[in-house]
Amino acid sequence: MLRSLLFASIVISSALLFSCSKGKDSSSSPQGPSSSTIDVYIAGARGNAACYWKNGVQTVLVAPNTDRSLAYDIAVSGSDVYVVGHILSDAIIWKNGIVTKLNRNALPAKARGVALNGSDVYISGEDYNSSRVVYWKNGLTTALGSLVGKDPTRGNYIGVYGYDMAVTGNDVYVVGDTAQKAIYWKNGIGTMLSANNAYGTATAIVLSNKDVYISGVEDGNAVYWKNGVKTVLSTQNSGAYGIAVSGNDVYVAGNDSSDPVYWKNGVKTILPGGSPLGSAHANAIAIDGADVHVVGSTGVPVYWKNGILTVLPGANGASAASAIKIVRY
């Protein structure tokens, strides 16, 4: 997702972690049927307030309808739950509900993606103090792309965004956009994904074996890139906001016109809850064996398992489900 934009328009871990999106797993999920027990973690907001749900039970991180906040991403390691997002203009990480502010000054910042690598915690986002897309490793900032540029064809100033990240070994990947072009950074080196004259953004990343999969939007079309090679999923008002890989299968979540959808190897499945007002989106996807888990918004935060819709509980007000993780134990 561009989860912040979708929110505005309405608006796995020490246990085995399966491939998902916002994608953080560096391996593919198993092909066989599910066994043992899973926990389903979903990050988002309900009533203008950041929260997460574990197996449908809500944990409130900020009191509803007080300080405007949103949880963008979630990661789990053993009994520890990490959620990243923002409260008003501050970039925030919650570890087991305890708040830590990431930006060190009064200027605004956003924390959008989180990845765990051993005992290290990586977070992607933007920090206006350094005027950059950044990632934080254990709270220390590394600056990437310049935060403000000027669109030469439109004459307006535009920002850059670090929407998601993944880490494997010593390699750190961040995806987003700069000057309205989809981009990813590997170890601080930026690579443009968008064609020369195209407008685009990269929304989520998953690593599988040695391959890099990135979802995104280019000129209003849902797309994904595998190792930099683009696949167009739809040519009508659409977007791709989450990606997962299971074996040889590539799953992408997003919207196609007014419908929340996911694509498996380019074949579209329409999820229930679409709206002629165009407010329905699938924001993230995770695969566990034969089960397809998707989260998003239909005006309220929702979760689909194999196409069956569940509304996630909580207060009324602006709401969305932004990210999902599956933990098996």
N, C-alpha and C positions, 0 to 999 in steps of 0.2 A: 504493500500500500504506500501511497503517500498518505500515511495514516492521519497525519495532522490535517491534510486538506480534506480527506473524507469526513473526518470528525466535524470540521467546520461546515461542510456542505450539508450535513443532516440538520450534521454539522458539516541429547535429552540430556552430563550430570553423573554422579557416582553410581546411580542406577543407570541402566542402559537407556541411552537417549536416541530416539529414532528421528529419521529425516523429516524436517519440517521447515516452515517458513512463517514468520521471519526465519530464514534458515541458518542454523548454527552448526549442524552436524556435519562432520567431514566424511561420513560413511553413508552408504545406502541402507535403507531399512530392509528388513527381511521380507522374502517373498512368501513365506509360508503363513498359515493361519495364526491368528493371535492366540496366545496361551498365557497362563498365570494372570496377573492383575496389573491394571494400568491406573495411573492418575492422570487426569486431564487438567492442565493449568491454562487459563485464558486471562490475558491482560486487556485492560480497556478503561472504560469510564461509565458511570451511571449517575445521572443527576449532576452533570458538570464536575464530577469528582473521580479522581483516579481510584482504581480498585483492581482486584483480580478475583477470579473464581477458581476454586479447586473442586472438581467433580460437581460443579453447579452451585457450590456454597460460596457466597460472596465474602471477601475480606475487604473492608473499606480502608483505604489508605489516607484519604482526605474526607472530611465531613461533607456530605452532599450539599450542593448549592451554597457553598461558602466561597473559598478561594478556588477559582477556575483551574482545573488540573486534568491531566490525562496520563494514563500509563500506556506507553508505546510498545514495550517488549518485556519478555519474561524469560528467566533461565532458572534451572533448578539443579542443585548439587546436594545429594543426600537430603538432610532435613532443612537445608538453607534455600530460601526462595528470594531471588533477586528480581526486582522490577525497576524499570527505568522510565522516565517521563519528565513532566514539568509541573511545577506549581507556580501559577502566574508566569513570571518571566525567568524563573530559576530552573536550571537543569538539576534533576534529582535522581538519586538511586535510593530505593528502599531495600534493605536487607532484613528479611523477617519483620517488615513493618517499620523498621527504624530508618529515619530520614537522614540522608547525607546530601548536602548541597555541593555540586561539582564546580560551578563557576565561583570564582574567588573575589568577585567585585559586584557592583550594583548593575552592571550591564547585563542584558538578557542573554539567555542560553537555552538550548534544548538538548535533552538526552533522548536518543531515538532507538538505538539498537544495543543489545548486550550479548556478549559471548564469554564463555568460561573456557579457560585453558589451564588445567591443573589448578593451582591455587590463585591464579591471576584472573582478574576481572577486567574485561575490556568493554568500553562503552563508546558508541559513535554519536555524533551530533554536531551542533554548531555552538561557538562561543564568540560573542561580539567583542569581548575584550581583546582577543588575538585577531579578530576580524577574519576568521577562518572556519572552514569545516575542520573538526578535530576528532581525535579519539582520546579517551582517557584510559590509561592502564594503571589500575590500582590508585586512581585519583590524580595521576600525573598526566599532563596534557601534551599531546603531539599534534601540531598544526599541519593541515593538509592544504586544500584549495582556498584561494582568496574568497572572502565572503561577499564582496560586492563587485559587480562588473556592469558594463553598459552594453545593452543590446544595440549593435550598430544599425540594425534595420528598423528598430522601433523607437530608439532614442531614450528608452526608459532604463532605470537602474534595476538590476535584478540580483538576487542572491544565489548562493550555492548551499546545498543541503547534504548532510550525511545520514541517509535513512536507515542503513543496516550495515552489519559487519559480520565477518566470520574469521576465525583464527584456526590455523593448523600448524603445529610445530612452531617454527620461528616466523611464519608468514602471517601478516595481518592484512586483511582485505576490508575496504570500506566502499560502499556504493552510494550514489546519489546523483546530483546534477550540479553543473557549473555553467553559468550563462545559458541556461535552458538547454543544455546538452547532457545526455546520459554519460556517466563516467564511473569508472572504478579506480581505486587506488590500491596498489599492492606494495606494502612496505614503503608507503609515501610517494610512490611513482604513479602518476595519473595516466590512465589510458581512456581515450574517448571511445564510446560505443556508438553514439549517434552518427548518422551520415552527415556529410558536410552542411547541407542546407536544412536538416531536420531539427525540430525541437523535440526534446525528450528528457526523460528522467529514468534512473535505475532505482528500483524500489526495494528489492530484496535479493539476497544471495544465499546459495547453498553450495557446498563443496562435496563432491562425490568422487572417491578415488582421486585421480589427478585432474578431474574436470571441474570447471567453474561455470555454474549456472546462475544467471541473473535475470530477474523479471523486470519489466518496465513498461513505459509508454513512449511511443514515438509518433509525433504528428497525429495524436488522437487515436492511435491504434494500440491494442494490446500486443506486446511482443515479449520474447525472451531471447537471451543470447547464451549460447554454449561455446565457451572458449572464444568469445568475440564474434561468433557467427550468428546472425539474427534469424529468428523464425517469427513470422507475423501470424498472430492467432485470430485477429479480426480486423476488418477494415471499416467497421462502423464505430461510432462513438463508444470507445471501450478503453479498458485499462487492465493491466496485470500488476498485482500488488503483493503477491506471495508465490513462492515456488518451493517444490519438494521433489526429491528424486528417490525412487525405489527400484533397485535393480536397473533395468534398461528403460524404465518408464519415467516420464517427466510430467509432473502435475503443476498446473499454474492456476491460481485463484485470482478472480477479478470481477469485472462487470462487462457485460456486452449490451449496449444501449441501456435499458432500464432494468435488466435482469442481473442478479447475482449469479455467477457461474464459476465452474472450474473446467479446465481443459486437461485431458489425459492424452498425451502424445498428439495434441492438436485437435482432438475430438471433444466437442463442447458438451457439458452437462449443465442444464439450467436448474438452479436451486429454487425452491419455493420462497415466496416473500417479495418478489419483484414488485415495483411500483411504477405506474405511468409518470410519476413525478421524478423518477430517476434517482431516488435517494437510497436505493439498495445496492450494496457492494459486498463482495467477498474479499476480505482483507488478508487472510493468512490460511495456510493449509498444512496439515501434517498427515503422514501415512503410517499406519500401524498394521502390518500384515495386509489383509484384504480390506481393512477399514479405512475410509477416507473421512478425515475430520477437517471441517472448514469453519472459520469464524468470520463475522462481519457485522453489518448493520442493515436493518430494514426500517430505520427510524428508531429502533431500540436495538441493544446488543443481542446478537443471536449466534447460535452454534448449530451447525448441521453435522450429523453423523450419518454417513451413507445416504444423504439427501433428506433425512428427517430433521425438521427444524425444531429447536428449543429456544425459547426466549430466556435470556439470563436475567436473574432477579436483581432488584435494587430500586433506588429512588427514581422518580420521574425527573425529566430534564434531559439536556443533550447527552447522548450516549453512543457508544460504539464498542465493539470488540476488536482489538488490534492485532493480537498475536496469540499463538497457541504452542504449547509444548506437551508432548506425551512422554511420561516416565513409566517404565515397566519395572516391576519388582517381584 
